[in-house]
């Protein structure tokens, strides 16, 4: 059980056109993930804006309502 199977990868031969296609697929797959992250961040910012948004007006006007 002391033996360890190690694999050493020496060379990968990918044609340039295939590599471009892989990169394009990765870029296209990242678009939906980016949209989901953007929506989550927007919701978080709306929550913080709703919680802390009113305090800015009070601090700017010395605590007096407008």
N, C-alpha and C positions, 0 to 999 in steps of 0.2 A: 504494500500500500504506500510505500515511500516514493514510488516512481511517479513522476509528473509528466504528463503528455503536454509538450510545448509545440506550438506551431509558429513558424516564422514565415511571414508573408514577404516575399522578396520583390515581386514585380506584378503589376496589374496592367494589362494591355487593353485599354478601352479606346475605340476609335473616336475621333473628335466629334463627329456628328452625333454619336450615341451619348457622349458626355454632355453636349449641348442640350439634347432632349431630356436628360436626367435633371439638369439644372432648371430647365423650363418647367418641368413637372413639379419640382420642389417649390419654385416661385408661385405657381398657380395653386398649389396645395396650401400655401401660407396665407393666401388672401382670406378665406373664410375664418381662419384662426385669428387673423388681425381684426376682422370685423367683430368677432365675439369679444375679444379683449377690449376693443374700443367701446362697445356697448356696456360692458361691465364697468369700465372706468367712468363712463358718462353717468351711470346710475350712482356710483360712489360719489362723484363730484356733486350730483344733484342732492344727495342726502346731506353731505357736508355743507353745501350751500344753503339748504333749508334750515339746518341746525344753527350754523354760525353766521349766516348772511345778515340777519337783523342786528347783530352786535356791531357791525361796522358802522351803521348809521348812527347808533347811540354814541359810539366813541367819537365820531366825527363832529357831532353836534353837542358834545358835553352832556350826554344823557338825556337831553330834551327831545321829545317827539317832534317830528316835523310838522 
